Amino acid sequence: MNNPQAPYCLVYLSQATHDFQDEELADLLAVSRRNNAATSITGLLMYESRLFMQALEGPRAAVEALFHKISRDQRHTDVQIVCEDCIQRRYFGPWRMAFQRAAEGDLAPGEGFSSLLENYRRGTLSAVDGRLVFAMLVLFKERLPLEELDGLTQSP
């Protein structure tokens, strides 16, 4: 899609440098939501077992600038973009940053997911892996109650 006004989406995986506690995640989300509101960025962050999966969407320049900042954050390593492209509509809007902590077993090794994690660890993610991560994030968003997706109403 070549429409310069079309929203842009970038999805990445990264490995946390330590186990994030609920309070740390709440602080991270509060700052993210405040900053994202100012730049028209929406998305979803998923965290479990030191693995971050995040989708960012909005104006391309804003998403790329934010990702550049995120990729230099010392709280995680092995930051890898799994997919990026212009999209016809936002999938995670109007939420400035929805959050989902994966439930027990959600990220358990399964047929498609274990190969995705192995590819991530080896640095050999494919376009299929990227589509899988994006689909997982959309599915996780769909099962969240609206009040938990709304960055303005969720409190730590």
Phi, psi and omega per residue, in radians:
M1 nan 2.276 -3.064
N2 -1.930 0.226 3.120
N3 -1.262 2.014 -3.109
P4 -1.150 -0.305 3.112
Q5 -1.563 -0.165 -3.109
A6 -1.149 2.499 3.064
P7 -1.119 2.638 -3.123
Y8 -1.993 2.457 -3.132
C9 -2.197 2.381 3.093
L10 -2.317 2.289 3.141
V11 -2.147 2.340 3.126
Y12 -2.411 2.838 3.001
L13 -2.084 2.610 3.020
S14 -2.699 2.880 -3.123
Q15 -1.939 2.121 3.102
A16 -1.158 2.567 3.138
T17 -1.388 -0.230 3.113
H18 -2.708 2.940 3.078
D19 -1.277 2.082 3.128
F20 -1.395 2.256 3.061
Q21 -1.500 2.845 -3.099
D22 -0.981 -0.687 -3.129
E23 -1.132 -0.709 3.097
E24 -1.112 -0.730 3.124
L25 -1.144 -0.702 3.119
A26 -1.088 -0.739 3.110
D27 -1.121 -0.774 3.116
L28 -1.029 -0.779 -3.130
L29 -1.174 -0.691 3.137
A30 -1.052 -0.796 3.126
V31 -1.157 -0.768 3.140
S32 -1.041 -0.804 -3.106
R33 -1.122 -0.709 3.120
R34 -1.128 -0.836 -3.134
N35 -1.168 -0.693 -3.124
N36 -1.154 -0.592 3.111
A37 -1.059 -0.649 -3.109
A38 -1.282 -0.358 -3.071
T39 -2.042 0.160 3.112
S40 1.079 0.605 3.094
I41 -1.742 2.398 3.040
T42 -2.185 2.951 3.120
G43 2.885 -2.940 3.129
L44 -2.508 2.385 3.065
L45 -2.014 2.254 3.072
M46 -2.101 2.430 -3.108
Y47 -2.446 2.394 2.993
E48 -2.933 2.410 3.051
S49 0.867 0.814 3.118
R50 1.191 0.167 3.108
L51 -1.827 2.185 3.013
F52 -1.781 2.391 2.951
M53 -2.232 2.196 -3.109
Q54 -2.447 2.427 3.003
A55 -1.966 2.304 3.066
L56 -2.111 2.396 3.108
E57 -2.500 2.597 -3.119
G58 2.679 -2.781 3.093
P59 -1.055 2.377 -3.033
R60 -0.940 -0.844 -3.103
A61 -1.060 -0.691 -3.137
A62 -1.194 -0.749 3.132
V63 -1.127 -0.783 -3.133
E64 -1.131 -0.686 3.109
A65 -1.138 -0.738 3.114
L66 -1.136 -0.764 -3.140
F67 -1.100 -0.665 3.098
H68 -1.029 -0.760 3.114
K69 -1.144 -0.799 3.135
I70 -1.048 -0.746 -3.064
S71 -1.149 -0.348 3.120
R72 -1.678 -0.040 -3.127
D73 -1.175 2.245 -3.069
Q74 -1.330 -0.061 -3.130
R75 -1.423 -0.082 3.080
H76 -2.597 2.850 -3.128
T77 -2.340 3.124 3.085
D78 0.888 0.786 3.138
V79 -1.294 2.097 -3.108
Q80 -2.301 2.178 3.028
I81 -1.246 2.267 3.119
V82 -1.811 -0.435 3.008
C83 -2.860 2.674 3.084
E84 -2.776 2.457 3.140
D85 -3.100 2.871 2.966
C86 -1.305 2.519 -3.110
I87 -2.187 2.751 -3.118
Q88 -1.331 -0.540 3.141
R89 -2.612 2.812 3.080
R90 -1.344 2.418 3.106
Y91 -1.680 -0.400 -3.041
F92 -2.013 0.078 3.108
G93 -1.410 2.737 0.109
P94 -1.584 0.343 -3.054
W95 -1.422 2.241 -3.099
R96 -1.151 -0.514 2.988
M97 -3.029 1.736 3.041
A98 -1.280 2.725 -3.140
F99 -2.355 2.461 3.061
Q100 -2.460 2.133 2.949
R101 -1.572 2.179 -3.106
A102 -1.064 2.417 3.092
A103 -1.351 2.814 3.106
E104 -0.873 2.161 3.091
G105 1.602 -0.275 -3.130
D106 -1.065 -0.628 -3.116
L107 -1.893 0.365 3.109
A108 -1.168 2.554 3.125
P109 -0.975 2.219 3.086
G110 -2.424 3.135 -3.005
E111 -0.934 -0.937 -3.119
G112 -1.446 -0.597 -3.011
F113 -1.315 -0.652 -3.131
S114 -1.137 -0.652 3.102
S115 -1.208 -0.594 3.073
L116 -1.070 -0.843 3.139
L117 -1.107 -0.689 3.107
E118 -1.126 -0.754 3.101
N119 -1.098 -0.687 3.101
Y120 -1.074 -0.838 -3.118
R121 -1.087 -0.582 3.140
R122 -1.496 -0.193 -3.091
G123 1.332 0.492 -3.089
T124 -2.127 0.711 3.129
L125 -1.114 2.511 -3.135
S126 -1.973 3.030 3.080
A127 -1.075 -0.611 3.098
V128 -1.123 -0.740 3.084
D129 -1.037 -0.751 3.136
G130 -1.065 -0.763 3.111
R131 -1.139 -0.620 3.104
L132 -1.120 -0.806 3.132
V133 -1.091 -0.798 3.129
F134 -1.033 -0.808 3.136
A135 -1.082 -0.694 3.110
M136 -1.073 -0.775 -3.133
L137 -1.112 -0.735 3.100
V138 -1.086 -0.756 3.128
L139 -1.130 -0.702 3.089
F140 -1.108 -0.704 3.113
K141 -1.076 -0.712 -3.092
E142 -1.111 -0.468 -3.095
R143 -1.656 -0.001 3.082
L144 -1.449 2.474 3.017
P145 -1.146 2.549 -3.099
L146 -0.960 -0.681 -3.101
E147 -1.141 -0.429 3.095
E148 -1.456 -0.330 3.113
L149 -1.484 -0.448 -3.062
D150 -1.343 1.894 -3.117
G151 -1.084 -0.330 -3.123
L152 -1.467 -0.362 -3.082
T153 -1.891 -0.300 -3.123
Q154 -1.376 2.325 3.099
S155 -2.147 2.681 -3.116
P156 -1.188 nan nan
